[in-house]
């Protein structure tokens, strides 16, 4: 890798490069990892590759504390999953976990050291009212009370307004699909649920399930590359790298089936970006045939050059040492892109106007 590549990326790609790193280098590495929400992940990664013992003692101590916090977070996640399962037990639905909760419950590689703020579940759209009522009976309440926010989530988005437990202050997002209703792409939520796999293990409550490997990878890429905020983008790209590496080894025919499944869900452009930047930044071993198959649905050359310039800046740790020329511009343009992907132009203009001018006014009125 080039010398100007951020230290954290070099550590994730080839941790052996950290041998002999001076104290100032360890300090910089810890700061970059903290900004990327990857401190505990870095602890696990260095330990896995026999490099933790070579770390500066002060750095090793900080990383060890991050690992302790991550283990406590994972135990709390298991407990919360069981309580959510208990709340929904009478509805006859599997507890279908997404993202961080799914990685933890299924003991998948991205779970090592991963921290997340809420638990995401996927339910049938026609069961949303039942699920919401069941969660409310067990102590979860809505966090968005503005009338416009309620309409925004319930009519246009792919999830209910976020809910938080009144006592534990834990958050849950109830999804009925993985992209907003107003997005151009329409992944088939019924296929996602039908292919889901039931779990059994330490982190799994009865009837707990996660997406099938192909769909989990597609959701990981879509969650990252359909979004407009990338302050934790490297952590999400690391999730994708770990999933790709794991499933390529443990799921026969994974790479051959991925392009077709992406097209089936209309997610091929997001998956193309996922493969491209995971390989480019983290060294993921993507077979040329798989990348070529996804590239057939990728952007034209000029647009790809623009996206390369944006994503290779925005996906780096948001630490000053990684924020080179054009980083702020890349953040802004990708934020606008994320909103553009979420809604048609006229509705987007109305939404941005409301959030910029009317929502603050309403909030001031409510506070008065």
C-alpha positions as CSV (number, residue, x, y, z in Angstrom):
1,X,0.0,0.0,0.0
2,X,1.0,3.6,-0.5
3,X,2.8,5.4,2.3
4,X,-0.1,7.9,2.6
5,X,-2.7,5.2,3.3
6,X,-4.1,5.7,6.8
7,X,-2.4,3.7,9.5
8,X,-5.7,2.0,10.5
9,X,-6.2,0.7,7.0
10,X,-2.7,-0.7,6.9
11,X,-3.3,-2.4,10.2
12,X,-6.6,-4.0,9.0
13,X,-5.0,-5.2,5.7
14,X,-1.7,-6.4,7.1
15,X,-1.4,-6.2,10.9
16,X,2.2,-7.5,10.7
17,X,3.2,-4.0,9.4
18,X,2.7,-2.7,13.0
19,X,5.9,-4.5,14.2
20,X,8.2,-1.8,15.5
21,X,5.6,1.0,15.3
22,X,6.9,3.9,17.4
23,X,4.8,5.4,20.3
24,X,3.5,8.2,18.1
25,X,2.3,5.7,15.6
26,X,0.4,3.8,18.2
27,X,-1.2,7.0,19.4
28,X,-2.3,7.8,15.9
29,X,-3.6,4.3,15.3
30,X,-5.7,4.4,18.4
31,X,-7.2,7.8,17.5
32,X,-8.0,6.7,14.0
33,X,-9.7,3.5,15.4
34,X,-11.7,5.4,17.9
35,X,-13.0,7.8,15.2
36,X,-14.0,4.8,13.1
37,X,-15.6,3.0,16.0
38,X,-13.2,0.1,15.6
39,X,-11.1,0.1,18.8
40,X,-12.4,-3.2,20.1
41,X,-12.3,-4.7,16.6
42,X,-8.7,-3.7,16.3
43,X,-8.0,-5.4,19.7
44,X,-9.5,-8.6,18.4
45,X,-7.8,-8.4,15.0
46,X,-4.3,-7.8,16.5
47,X,-4.8,-10.6,19.0
48,X,-6.0,-13.0,16.2
49,X,-2.8,-12.3,14.3
50,X,-0.4,-12.5,17.2
51,X,0.4,-8.7,17.2
52,X,-1.3,-7.6,20.4
53,X,1.8,-8.7,22.5
54,X,3.9,-6.4,20.3
55,X,1.8,-3.4,20.9
56,X,3.0,-0.5,23.0
57,X,1.9,-1.4,26.6
58,X,-0.2,1.8,27.0
59,X,-1.8,1.0,23.6
60,X,-2.5,-2.6,24.6
61,X,-4.1,-1.4,27.8
62,X,-6.4,1.0,26.0
63,X,-7.4,-1.7,23.5
64,X,-8.0,-4.2,26.2
65,X,-10.4,-1.8,27.9
66,X,-12.2,-1.4,24.6
67,X,-12.5,-5.1,24.3
68,X,-14.0,-5.4,27.8
69,X,-16.6,-2.8,26.9
70,X,-17.4,-4.7,23.7
71,X,-17.8,-8.0,25.6
72,X,-20.2,-6.3,28.0
73,X,-22.1,-4.8,25.0
74,X,-22.4,-8.2,23.4
75,X,-23.8,-9.7,26.6
76,X,-26.3,-6.9,26.8
77,X,-27.2,-7.6,23.2
78,X,-28.0,-11.2,23.9
79,X,-30.2,-10.2,26.8
80,X,-32.0,-7.6,24.8
81,X,-32.6,-10.1,21.9
82,X,-34.2,-12.5,24.4
83,X,-36.5,-9.7,25.8
84,X,-37.5,-8.7,22.3
85,X,-38.3,-12.3,21.4
86,X,-40.4,-12.6,24.6
87,X,-42.3,-9.4,23.7
88,X,-43.1,-10.8,20.2
89,X,-43.6,-14.4,21.2
90,X,-47.4,-14.4,20.8
91,X,-47.4,-13.1,17.3
92,X,-46.3,-16.3,15.5
93,X,-43.4,-14.5,13.8
94,X,-39.7,-15.4,13.9
95,X,-37.4,-12.8,15.4
96,X,-35.5,-11.9,12.2
97,X,-32.5,-9.8,13.2
98,X,-30.5,-7.5,11.0
99,X,-27.1,-5.9,11.0
100,X,-25.2,-5.8,14.3
101,X,-27.7,-7.8,16.3
102,X,-27.7,-10.5,13.6
103,X,-23.9,-10.7,13.6
104,X,-23.8,-11.1,17.4
105,X,-26.6,-13.7,17.6
106,X,-25.1,-15.7,14.8
107,X,-21.5,-15.3,16.1
108,X,-20.3,-14.1,12.7
109,X,-16.9,-12.5,12.2
110,X,-18.1,-8.8,12.1
111,X,-19.4,-9.3,15.7
112,X,-15.9,-9.3,17.1
113,X,-15.6,-6.0,19.0
114,X,-18.5,-4.4,17.1
115,X,-20.5,-1.8,18.9
116,X,-23.9,-0.6,17.8
117,X,-26.6,1.7,19.1
118,X,-29.8,-0.3,18.4
119,X,-31.2,-3.6,17.4
120,X,-32.8,-3.9,14.0
121,X,-35.5,-6.5,13.2
122,X,-37.4,-7.3,10.0
123,X,-41.2,-8.1,10.1
124,X,-43.9,-8.4,7.4
125,X,-45.4,-5.1,6.5
126,X,-48.9,-6.3,7.4
127,X,-47.7,-7.1,10.9
128,X,-46.3,-3.7,11.7
129,X,-49.2,-2.6,13.9
130,X,-49.2,-5.9,15.9
131,X,-45.4,-5.7,16.4
132,X,-45.5,-2.1,17.5
133,X,-48.4,-2.8,19.9
134,X,-46.6,-5.8,21.4
135,X,-43.4,-3.8,21.9
136,X,-45.3,-1.0,23.5
137,X,-46.9,-3.4,26.0
138,X,-43.4,-4.5,27.0
139,X,-42.1,-1.0,27.6
140,X,-40.9,0.4,24.2
141,X,-42.1,3.8,23.1
142,X,-41.7,5.9,20.1
143,X,-39.0,8.6,20.0
144,X,-40.3,10.8,17.2
145,X,-43.4,12.6,18.1
146,X,-43.5,15.3,15.5
147,X,-46.5,14.8,13.1
148,X,-44.3,15.1,10.0
149,X,-41.7,12.7,11.3
150,X,-44.5,10.1,12.0
151,X,-45.7,10.5,8.4
152,X,-42.2,10.4,7.1
153,X,-41.5,7.0,8.7
154,X,-44.9,5.4,8.3
155,X,-45.7,6.4,4.7
156,X,-42.3,6.7,3.0
157,X,-39.6,4.8,4.9
158,X,-38.8,1.1,5.3
159,X,-39.3,1.1,9.1
160,X,-41.4,2.4,12.0
161,X,-40.2,5.4,13.9
162,X,-37.4,4.3,16.2
163,X,-38.5,3.0,19.6
164,X,-36.7,3.1,23.0
165,X,-37.4,1.1,26.2
166,X,-38.6,3.4,29.0
167,X,-36.4,1.7,31.6
168,X,-33.4,0.2,29.9
169,X,-33.1,3.0,27.3
170,X,-32.3,0.4,24.6
171,X,-33.4,1.2,21.1
172,X,-35.0,-1.0,18.4
173,X,-35.7,-0.3,14.7
174,X,-38.6,-2.3,13.2
175,X,-38.1,-2.7,9.5
176,X,-40.5,-4.1,7.0
177,X,-38.0,-4.0,4.1
178,X,-34.4,-2.8,3.6
179,X,-34.9,0.4,1.5
180,X,-37.4,3.2,1.7
181,X,-40.8,2.8,0.0
182,X,-39.8,5.9,-2.1
183,X,-36.5,4.5,-3.3
184,X,-36.2,3.4,-7.0
185,X,-34.9,0.0,-6.0
186,X,-37.5,-2.5,-4.6
187,X,-35.8,-5.4,-2.9
188,X,-38.3,-8.3,-2.3
189,X,-38.9,-8.5,1.5
190,X,-40.8,-11.7,1.1
191,X,-37.8,-13.4,-0.5
192,X,-35.6,-12.1,2.3
193,X,-37.9,-13.5,5.0
194,X,-38.4,-16.8,3.1
195,X,-34.7,-17.5,2.8
196,X,-33.8,-16.5,6.4
197,X,-32.0,-19.0,8.6
198,X,-33.1,-20.0,12.1
199,X,-30.4,-19.8,14.8
200,X,-29.5,-21.9,17.8
201,X,-26.8,-20.8,20.2
202,X,-25.8,-18.6,23.0
203,X,-27.1,-15.4,21.5
204,X,-30.3,-16.8,20.1
205,X,-33.7,-16.7,21.6
206,X,-36.3,-19.3,20.4
207,X,-37.3,-18.7,16.8
208,X,-34.5,-16.2,16.2
209,X,-33.4,-15.9,12.6
210,X,-31.0,-14.0,10.4
211,X,-30.9,-13.3,6.7
212,X,-29.4,-15.9,4.4
213,X,-25.7,-15.3,3.6
214,X,-26.3,-13.8,0.1
215,X,-29.0,-11.5,1.5
216,X,-27.0,-10.5,4.5
217,X,-24.1,-9.5,2.2
218,X,-26.5,-7.6,0.0
219,X,-28.1,-5.8,3.0
220,X,-24.6,-4.9,4.3
221,X,-23.6,-3.3,1.0
222,X,-27.0,-1.6,0.6
223,X,-27.0,-0.2,4.1
224,X,-23.6,1.4,3.4
225,X,-23.8,2.6,-0.2
226,X,-27.5,3.7,-0.2
227,X,-26.8,5.9,2.8
228,X,-25.6,9.5,2.9
229,X,-23.6,9.6,6.1
230,X,-20.2,7.9,6.3
231,X,-18.7,8.9,9.6
232,X,-18.7,5.1,10.5
233,X,-18.3,4.0,6.9
234,X,-15.1,2.2,7.4
235,X,-16.7,0.1,10.2
236,X,-19.5,-0.9,7.9
237,X,-17.1,-1.6,5.1
238,X,-15.2,-3.9,7.5
239,X,-18.5,-5.7,8.3
240,X,-18.9,-6.3,4.5
241,X,-15.3,-7.5,4.2
242,X,-15.7,-9.9,7.0
243,X,-18.9,-11.3,5.7
244,X,-17.6,-11.7,2.2
245,X,-14.4,-13.5,3.4
246,X,-16.4,-15.7,5.8
247,X,-19.2,-16.8,3.4
248,X,-16.7,-17.3,0.5
249,X,-15.0,-19.9,2.7
250,X,-18.1,-21.6,4.2
251,X,-20.9,-21.3,1.6
252,X,-20.4,-23.4,-1.5
253,X,-21.2,-21.4,-4.7
254,X,-21.3,-18.1,-2.9
255,X,-19.5,-16.0,-5.5
256,X,-21.4,-17.6,-8.4
257,X,-24.8,-16.9,-6.9
258,X,-24.2,-13.4,-5.6
259,X,-24.7,-11.5,-8.9
260,X,-28.0,-13.2,-9.7
261,X,-29.3,-12.6,-6.2
262,X,-28.3,-8.9,-6.4
263,X,-30.3,-8.5,-9.6
264,X,-33.2,-10.3,-8.1
265,X,-33.4,-7.7,-5.4
266,X,-32.4,-4.8,-7.7
267,X,-29.3,-4.1,-5.6
268,X,-26.6,-4.8,-8.1
269,X,-25.2,-1.2,-8.1
270,X,-24.8,-1.1,-4.4
271,X,-23.2,-4.6,-4.4
272,X,-20.8,-3.5,-7.1
273,X,-19.7,-0.6,-5.0
274,X,-19.4,-2.9,-2.0
275,X,-17.1,-5.3,-3.8
276,X,-15.0,-2.6,-5.4
277,X,-14.3,-0.6,-2.3
278,X,-13.9,-3.5,0.0
279,X,-11.2,-4.9,-2.3
280,X,-9.6,-1.5,-2.9
281,X,-9.4,-0.3,0.7
282,X,-9.4,-3.6,2.7
283,X,-7.9,-6.0,0.3
284,X,-10.9,-8.3,0.1
285,X,-10.2,-11.2,-2.3
286,X,-13.0,-10.8,-4.8
287,X,-12.8,-13.3,-7.8
288,X,-12.4,-11.3,-11.0
289,X,-15.4,-13.2,-12.5
290,X,-17.7,-12.0,-9.7
291,X,-16.5,-8.4,-9.9
292,X,-16.9,-8.5,-13.7
293,X,-20.4,-9.8,-13.4
294,X,-21.3,-7.0,-11.0
295,X,-19.6,-4.4,-13.1
296,X,-22.0,-5.1,-15.9
297,X,-24.6,-3.3,-13.8
298,X,-22.1,-0.7,-12.5
299,X,-21.9,3.0,-13.3
300,X,-20.4,4.2,-16.6
301,X,-16.7,5.1,-16.6
302,X,-17.0,8.8,-16.0
303,X,-19.5,8.4,-13.1
304,X,-17.3,5.6,-11.6
305,X,-14.3,8.0,-11.6
306,X,-16.4,10.5,-9.7
307,X,-17.6,7.8,-7.2
308,X,-14.0,6.6,-6.7
309,X,-12.9,10.2,-5.8
310,X,-15.8,10.5,-3.3
311,X,-15.9,7.1,-1.7
312,X,-12.1,6.7,-1.3
313,X,-12.3,9.9,0.8
314,X,-15.5,9.4,2.7
315,X,-14.8,5.8,3.7
316,X,-11.6,6.7,5.5
317,X,-11.6,7.2,9.3
318,X,-13.0,10.7,10.1
319,X,-9.9,11.6,12.0
320,X,-8.0,14.8,11.0
321,X,-5.0,12.7,9.9
322,X,-7.2,11.0,7.2
323,X,-9.2,14.0,6.1
324,X,-7.2,15.1,3.0
325,X,-8.1,17.6,0.3
326,X,-11.7,17.2,-0.8
327,X,-12.9,15.1,2.1
328,X,-15.5,17.7,3.3
329,X,-16.8,18.1,-0.3
330,X,-17.0,14.3,-0.7
331,X,-19.1,14.1,2.6
332,X,-21.5,16.8,1.4
333,X,-21.9,15.3,-2.1
334,X,-22.5,11.8,-0.8
335,X,-25.0,13.2,1.7
336,X,-26.9,14.8,-1.1
337,X,-26.7,11.6,-3.1
338,X,-28.1,9.6,-0.2
339,X,-31.1,11.8,0.0
340,X,-31.5,11.8,-3.8
341,X,-31.6,8.0,-3.7
342,X,-34.1,8.0,-0.9
343,X,-36.9,10.1,-2.5
344,X,-38.1,11.4,-5.9
345,X,-36.9,15.0,-6.5
346,X,-40.1,16.9,-5.7
347,X,-40.8,15.0,-2.5
348,X,-37.1,15.3,-1.6
349,X,-37.3,19.1,-2.0
350,X,-40.4,19.3,0.1
351,X,-38.8,17.1,2.8
352,X,-35.6,19.1,3.0
353,X,-37.5,22.4,3.2
354,X,-39.7,21.0,6.0
355,X,-36.7,19.7,8.0
356,X,-34.7,22.9,7.4
357,X,-37.4,25.5,8.2
358,X,-40.6,24.0,9.6
359,X,-39.3,21.3,12.0
360,X,-37.1,23.7,13.9
361,X,-40.0,26.2,14.2
362,X,-42.3,23.4,15.5
363,X,-39.7,22.3,18.0
364,X,-39.3,25.8,19.4
365,X,-43.1,26.2,19.7
366,X,-43.3,22.9,21.6
367,X,-40.5,23.9,23.9
368,X,-42.3,27.3,24.7
